[in-house]
Amino acid sequence: MNHILPKDEISIGTNYILQLNHPLGSGSFGEIYKGKNIILNIDIAIKCESLHRKHQRLKYESNVLKYLQGGKYPPPVGIPALYDFLISENFNYMMMELLGPSLEDLFEIFHNKFSLKTILSLGDQMLCRIEFLHSRHLVHRDIKPDNFLMGLNKNKSIVHICDFGLCKNFRDQKGKHIPFQDGKSLTGTSRYASIHSHLGYEQSRRDDLESLAYSLIYFSRGSLPWMGTKAQNKQEKYKKILQIKLNSTVNVLCDKLPNEFIDFVNYIKDLAFDDRPNYLYLKSILGNIYDKYKYNYDTIYDFTDYLTKKENEEKEKENKKQSEINFLNIQNKNEKEETKISENNQQENNNFNQNDKNEQ
């Protein structure tokens, strides 16, 4: 690059800048920072993974995202755009679309309380993203509020599914469903993991949906019965959480929620390992609650005004930063012009003195 970067910025390849002072979070296998695509002149997200990690998954995740994008730009609704994947001396880097806060972040900001309308609207979009993933013969295996992010600007009402490092094909190359297996270790996040996953069974489409059900119940209740479970180690904690999940009947889980939630969870729990879920039926259950309470079918959430306000603040901040840069550029330009004028004047004086000397 032909300019000097600030100390908190790193040049990646020739087209990207990573901003160390703008961490965005972390995924299953890497840290995420805000960055810049110099060619497109847009802000992006850059996911970093150390080459010294024992289990590297970022290249795999970028391939999954590339596959889901299908060579299209913009990509399908709710799928983050992938810009590039680069390898340096010490890190893997995945350059992707910059998104807004996760549903977990927003839930915490709103003191663990979402309205029923917001939960239903989010649930419908989350279900659509999972259905799309399954249509591409992939199971996510880590469905949770942290892995769904709102878009930015014109896409701020769209829920995006993210973090594909644990994704797995549930069909082989011949299109046949993978066989049932047991003896597997738990993959994903224990809070939202399905009972089958806890029991060591191979995950399939039904497990993603069970994790979605737990996420919606979490939004509705503000917590889940097994949250805060204490244990001496991770394995003991998993066993305790499994036991609480086994003892928590659907009626108890959905206590004080619309009865349709019971139908939603029961349908998912009745799915066989290789069943194709009826996504339309699950959407209709959420729609029935929507109609019962006569909600408007729109994309206004509890946090819509918050996102708009934050977006405007970011724009003001960016405009102020750009104004400062423009001021410095003008100042530098004026200084260069003044220096040039001074040099020209000095040269003229030198020439005059020389001529005067010659005449003498």
VENZILIN-V467626 format. One line per field, one symbol per residue. phi: phi as a letter, one per 20 degrees, with the letter a starting at -180 (. if undefined). Layout:
BEGIN
phi=???
END
This chain:
BEGIN
phi=.eceeffeccedmddccddfecfdqbdfcreccfbceffelcfcdcedcffeffdecffffffffffffmmdbffggndffddacccdfccecdebgfdeffffgffffellbdffffffffgfffffffffgffemcdfmbfagfecdffclfdfeeedecmdfdgbfdcefeneffffbcneefdodggdfffffffnegebfffgffffgfffffffenacgefnfeafbffffgfffgffffeeffffgegmdggffffffffffefegdfefefffffffffffgfgelffebdedgdfffffffffffffffffffffffffffffffffffffffffffffffffffffffff
END
